[in-house]
């Protein structure tokens, strides 16, 4: 539920950034459709990984491996959620429904199977993970251009340090399930360096709107400074992971990254309405 709510939050932020006049019916449809889409992706994921989930402490109590729900029931829920999500998003516009469907397909059919094959799964998973922020803008405008592309890029780059931090402090647990999450496959300096580099890319993308290159997506100088400082906050914890290389440092980076992306989106939205 926490993941679904964070996705809905990103979608609503993107909608508010793209809309001229808020349509509360569209806002509600976007929230419901987005929630169903994430639920569908999670359900299919847990069906596919049911045997592996039973091996890991973090997932062994999920409904299927714990025996609280049958695979058949989960599959029915996943299908109902998929249809409900696509229909609801189509009621907004067909572009929103299309991107929602792409998100489910990539997460379920590409990202999930790759998790036990290669660390490149994180790259693939970052694509559906970056769609929600962009999806809100598309729902507001029925258009995909430089603005939603920038929102997509911001959330895309952010996911690498975020998920590598998770992969770091859950390394032993992931290993039980045979998941390859870290770019080098190990908790080493190479992984930590890549965490730093992708954090820097995230910061750079986040301040692009202040330069006026991103169409209607703009950012005032004051807000750009705030966004930049928030980025430095996250970068500090990325460097801290590099220096101490502990699971505690990775967990701290993960928590900071969650706060960072939410605060960035809030700053973007507030800046639009007070600028």
N, C-alpha and C positions, 0 to 999 in steps of 0.2 A: 504493500500500500504506500509506503514512504516513497519508493521509486516512482510509482504511478503519479503521486501527488506532485513530485518534483518535475515530472514531465509536463503535467498540466500547467504548473506554474510557469514553466518556460514558454509554453504555447501561448498562454494568456499574455505574457510580457511581450512576445513577438506581435501578437494581435494589436495590443495597445500602441505599439510603436508604429504599426502600419496604417492604422485606421484614422480617418479624419473625424468621424462622429461615431461614438461607441454604440453598437447595436447589441443590446443585452441578450437578445435571443441568439445571435451568432456566438456571443461569448459563452453562453450556456451550452450550445451545441458543440463548440470546440472543446470545452472542458469534458463533457460526457464522451464525445467521440475519442478524444485523446486518451481518456481513462480506459475505455474499452480496448483500444489498440494496444496499450501497454499491458493490460491484463491478458489479452490474447497472446502476445509475445511471450510473456512470463509462463503462461499455461503450457504452450507448445514446448518451450524450453525445458520445463520441469518434466514433461512427458518423455522427451528425448533423453534427458540426463537422469532419469529416475534411479538407475542402478549406481551411477557415479555419485549422485547426491547422498545415497545411503552410506557411502564411505567417508564422507566429510562431516566434521562436527558442526560446521555452520549451516549445513543443508539437510542433515539426517532427520530433522523434525518437520520437514516440509510435508504437506498432506499426502503425497503419493508414497515416498519411501517409509513414512511412519505408519502407513496402512490406514490412514483416516479417509482416504479417497481412492477410488479405483481409477485406473487409466481411462476406462470408458467414460466415466463421469467427467474427468478432466478434459478429455477430448471434446465432449459435447459442449462444455463450458467454453473451451478455446474457440470452437467453431461459431458458437452463438456470439461471443464477444467480437470475433472478426467481422461477422456480417453486420452486427449492430454498429460497430465502429465505422466501417466503410459507409454504411447507409447514412449514418448521422453526419459524417464529414462531407458526404456527397450533397447533403442538404445545404451545406454552406457553399461549396463549389466543387467542380470535378477535379480541379488541381489539388485541392486539399486532400480529397479522397485518394487520389493517385499516390501522393507522397506518403500518406498513411499506410497504404497497401505495400508500397516499396519498403517501408520501414519494417513491417511485420515479416515480409519475405526475406530480407537481408538478415534480420536478427535470428529468425528461425532456421532458414535453409542454408545460410552461409556461415554466419558468425558462430552459431552453436556447434555445428560439426567440426569447425576449424579449431575450437578451443583445446582439443586434445591432440592436435596435429602440429600447430605452429604458433609462435608468438605473434605472427601477423594477424591472428584472429582479433587482436585489439584494434588494429587498423580498420579491419572490416566492421567491427562492432561500433567503432566511432562514427560511422556513417549514419546508421539509424539513430544512434544516440544524439547526433547533432541536428537531426531533422526537426524536433519539436520547436525550438526557438524560431527557426525558419518557417515552420508550418503556420505559426500564428500570423506572420506577415502575409503569407500566401492566402490565408483565410480572409484577411482584411482587404486584400487588393486583387485577388484572383490573378496575380502576376508573379513571375519569378525573374528577378533581375539582380542588380548589384547589391541592393539593400538586403534581401533575404540571403543572398550569397555570403555577405559579410557576417550576418548573424550565424549562418551555418559554420563558417570558418572559425569563428570565435569559440563556439561550443565544441567543434571538432578537435581543435588543438588542445583545448582544456582537458579533454577526456584522457589523454595520454598520461600526464602526471597523476591525474586522479586515479585511474585504474591501475597504473603501475604501483602507486602507493598501496592500494588494496592488495595487489598481487604480492607485494613485498611482505606486509605483516601477516598475510594469510598463506605465505609460501609453503609451509609444511602441510597445511590442510589441503591446499590445492594439489600438492604433489600426490596425496592419497588418491585423488580422483583422476590423476594423470593430466591435469590442465597446465598448459604452458602460457603464462601470462606476462612474464618479464621479458624484455627485448633480448637480453643475452641469455635468458634461461636461468640466471643466478642472481642472488642478492649481492651484486658487486659494484665496483666503481663505474663500470660501463653502463649499467642500468641507471645509476644515479646521475651520470652525466647527461644521459638522454632525458631524464626527468627535468633537469635544469634547462636543457635546450628547448624542449616543448613548452615549458613554462614561459620562457622568453618569447617564443612565437605567439603564445596566447596573449601576452602583454602587448606585443606590437599590433596584433590584429585588433585588440580591444580599443586602441586609441586612434585607429584609422579614420573613423567618422569625423574627428575634429578637423581634419585637413580638407574636408569638402569634396572628397573623391567618391562618396558613396550615395549619391543621389539624395533622396529625401531622408535617408538615415543620417542624422547629424548629431553632433555633440559639442556643447559649449566648452570653452577653455577650462572653466572651473570644474565641470564634471569630468573632463578628460584628465585633469590633475588628480581628482579623486580616484578615477578608474586606474590610473597609473600607480598611485600609492597602494591601492588594493592589490595590484599585480606584484608590487615589490614585497608586500606582506606574504604573499604566496611563494614568491621566489626565495625569500629568507628561509622558509621551511624546506624548500627544495635543496638549498645549499646545506642546510642543517642535516638533511638525510645523507648528503654526500660526505659530510664531515664525520658523522657518528655512525652511520650505517646500522641503525638499530630498528627493530620492529616498532618501538615506541615512537621514534621520529617519523616513520612511515605512516603510522596511525594519525599522528598530529597533522602531517601534510594532507592526508585524506580529509580530515575534518575541516581544515582550513580551506581546502579546495571546494568543498560543498558550500561553505559560507561565502567564498569568493564569487562563485558563479551566480548565486542568488542575489548578492549585493550588487554585482555588476548590472544585472538585469533591472533591479530596482532603480539604480542610478540612471540608467538609460531612459526608463519610463518617466521618472520624475523630471529629468532634464527636458524631455520633449514637452511636457505639459506646463512647465514654468518658463521655458525659454522664450 
